[in-house]
Amino acid sequence: MRDTAGEVRILGLVEVRGPHGRAVLTGTRQRSIVAVLALRAGTPVSVDRLVDVLWGENPPRTAVRSLHSHVARVRQALANCGLPGALRTEPGGYRLDAAVDAQTFDRTRDLGLWRGEPLTGTELFGWGLAEVDRLREQHVAALEAFWGERLDRPDAVEELERLVAAHPARERLVGLLMKALHLGGRHAEALAVFRRLRSRLADELGTDPGPDLVALHTAILRRDPSLYSARPAQLPARAGHFTGRAAEFAALADLPPIVVVSGIAGVGKTTFAVELARRVADRFPDGQVFLDLQRLTPEQALTEVLHSLGVPADRVPADAAALYRTLLHGKRMLILLDDVRRARDVLPLVPGDQGNLLLVTSRDTLSALGTRHAVHTVGLGLLSESESRDLLAGILGEDRVRAEPGAAAELVVRCGRLPLALRIAAARLTVRPGRRIADLVRELTRNDPLDVLSVDGDDRTIRTVFASAHRTLSPQAARLFRVLGEHPGASFPADFADALGPGLDELVASHLVEEVGGGRYGLHDLIRLFARQSGDIGDGVRRLLDRYLTVAHAAGQVLNPRHDLVTRQGSDDLPFGADRAEVLTYLDTERDNFLRVILLAARAGQHRETWQLAYLLTGYFEARGNWAARVEQCELAVQAARALGDRRAEAEMLRGQGIALQMTSRIPEAMVVQRQALALVRAAGDPRGEARLHNNIGNAHSELREFHLALESYRAATDVHTAAGDEVGAALARRNLGYTYVRMGRPELATEPLSAALATFRARRNQRLEAATLMTLGNASRRLGDLGPALRDFGDALRISREIADHRFEADALTGLGLTQLALGDPAAARDGLTAALEVCEALGDVHRQAVILLHLAEAALTLGDLTGTRARLEAALAARTQAPDEFELAGVHRTLADLEGRCGRWTAAARHLAQAITLFLSCRRS
């Protein structure tokens, strides 16, 4: 058991303090023994490892005997200071049981524990020196974190200048100093700091500052206001004419750290929570965050919070909740989570300490949350009669209510004293100032049963309130409301609703549709349910699907007009123009809706719309990936085409399914469906479809390293395309032929077909296929050792990929550039390019490409001598290969692991990995 009465200090001069004072450690060797045992406190350290770290590679023959002698003296010194038994003998080694300041620092990041250079007074070798470097890095990282949160302190600039002087090439510190100077109004000095670093990096390393520092430099040049906004202030505006709830506010006078506001729909949970937050906002000076969990998953909510706290998107870690708690530690922030559905959605967002306020609204009481945390629940009931009247008077004006007291009281009854119903009714009266309250009461009386309206706390009460709002809508708005109820997404853009007919403004004004930001609108869950029960849908679903077909067709014509199996009449009412990037941005926003709409069409038995929607999104998935979702889409489309008996559509969607399966590394399955499609197009006498499938089957063979079969398929595709007069199709087959030559190790054969394909694509102005061909030419040149042309081709491919916003090709071009830079002997530049490629693939969710790039990053790290980084990248690549199996690529990972283990002197492990690599290479050697 660890003795907690004393402490070993290694964050500075090595010393031990016990109950009787400081231990007397004589000489460097005794301090070194204490230090290395403290580094592994509570864990036995073998004699061999102690000898290695104390004497290095050439210890004297007396090293073990000398070690035992020094240990005995250290043990006596510890006993003398009141720590008997702290140093224990274990089989084959020793163990130190004591509190260690470095371990305390790991937990607390308390910078006060540092007294100087770590392990001062010791002489260590090997892993001991690596531990010193690790501790130094932890110290600097902690200092960066500390000052990153305190840039407004008067001494921030002075301390950061001292740290930058000690670590002049550390970009994070330089960035903090730049920010501190900028925040202090010393803009020129901030820019000068950047120039000094840029010059140093250029002179000493031949590199430029990283993108984050360059972005900060640009922001300072532009005097970007965001640099001054470190505290989020996201609370919505107060609701107009807030009324009542005095007892609830009084119960919250002491403001417990977690408050859950619950109640029936329409009772005013969000209104109350925002009012409360506004009243106490000054008690939370570090900021206020508002999150609508109706539209966000818990993971997305965490990401949005971190963004609001200044964490860049590319810095959000896998364990985002831990970073969230860290950033809130020691602060006073208010977090308002609106419309939570389940207790588990809240758990990741519970702050770690008591200084913050977590305010939650939900239709549910979230009682499960109370099993883990102390929760104060506020159950909102209906307004009293007087409060209801006051709310009407606040909206309509006191004079108007006083003029019809009986009618106003009756309106309160008809609305069931439910705030949402009262506001909707008042809104209807507000837009018609000449209308009497009694007229609205008579309308409500004719249409709503009084006994239902008077049921408190029952869902039927909520339904009645929604029904009263619905009956006051114009016929056009009511029809739109009914159709919007069928929309399967969480939100929709204004252009979608407008295309279905007039009425959106009326629905928004009546609070049946809510604006959720960014020009998007949504329906509350219960209102959506009510909408679906509010009348005959008629041809509403068809009109909904037709709108999505119109948008998808127009988008497809911009992204890849070769996908021309579906023809539709053009529309002038589109949410985008002819710019490819604009189209992709729109589809990025609507992607989830498209997936759900296809499912809606399938469930509704709309077979033609199902397969056509899936088909028209082909160009989008080619550019953006997300192939797992594409597999599901195509499966639905295939089933729909079969239900229609449309063999051509079935073949096309089988082809699309095969591509998606191949992109998700399910190549044997891809081969099956591609061959099914091939049989269909042959039977239908469709030479163009047959040629395309030969191309796809060739791609699958190539990925399986069945090169002779791949070459046969590409040649067949070329012949059929040529006979059909399809120049682009024939060129694509030649490009794939060249690609396969490169993969099979015959790059000298690739140049001719690739150059011919490139000429065709340029003549036909097909930028996407031009970029693909340039990348293959780049790979061929790199394999041949022609690195200059390779750099040129990859650079051109990257430029084109970014112009057309094709992220998958952008990642491939960055990867090719990185590998070429590695071949040129510039592993640092290679690492930067490959890291950028990895970020793109992570955003695409392309696990196969991530694994490939991780292996190349490991190779770059190994060249740089970064063994720790190499191992981390290889372990990540191995993990990725469990999701995207590829024996050939996996063999490469084991081969590089063998190299790494050899460099580390772990020869047994190296031999094991090398054997695995050989076995895998042999198993996938097909031709």
Secondary structure, DSSP 4 states (H G I P E B T S, - for coil): --EEEEEEE-SSB-EEEETTEE----HHHHHHHHHHHHHTTTS-EEHHHHHHHHHTTS--TTHHHHHHHHHHHHHHHHHHTT-TTSEEEETTEEEE-EEEHHHHHHHH--GGG--SSTTBT----THHHHHHHHHHHHHHHHHHHHHHT-TTSTTHHHHHHHHHHHSTT-HHHHHHHHHHHHHTT-HHHHHHHHHHHHHHHHHHTS----HHHHHHHHHHHTT-GGGG--S-B-PPPPPTT----HHHHHHTTT--SEEEEE-STTS-HHHHHHHHHHHHGGG-TT-EEEEETTT--HHHHHHHHHHHTT--GGG--S-HHHHHHHHHTT---EEEEEEE--HHHHGGGS-SSTTSEEEEEESS--GGGGGTS--EEEE--PPPHHHHHHHHHHHH-HHHHHHSHHHHHHHHHHTTT-HHHHHHHHHHHHT-TTS-HHHHHHHHHHHS-HHHHT-TT-HHHHHHHHHHHHHTS-HHHHHHHHHHTT--SS-EEHHHHHHH-S-HHHHHHTTSSEEEETTEEE--HHHHHHHHTSS--TTHHHHHHHHHHHHHHHHHHHH-TT--SS-----S--SS-S-HHHHHHHHHHHHHHHHHHHHHHHHTT-HHHHHHHHHHTHHHHHHH--HHHHHHHHHHHHHHHHHHT-HHHHHHHHHHHHHHHHHTT-HHHHHHHHHHHHHHHHHHT-HHHHHHHHHHHHHHHHHTT-HHHHHHHHHHHHHHHHHTT-HHHHHHHHHHHHHHHHHTT-GGGTHHHHHHHHHHHHHTT-HHHHHHHHHHHHHHHHHHT-HHHHHHHHHHHHHHHHHTT-HHHHHHHHHHHHHHHHHTT-HHHHHHHHHHHHHHHHHHT-HHHHHHHHHHHHHHHHHTT-HHHHHHHHHHHHHHHHHS--HHHHHHHHHHHHHHHHHTT-HHHHHHHHHHHHHHHHHT---
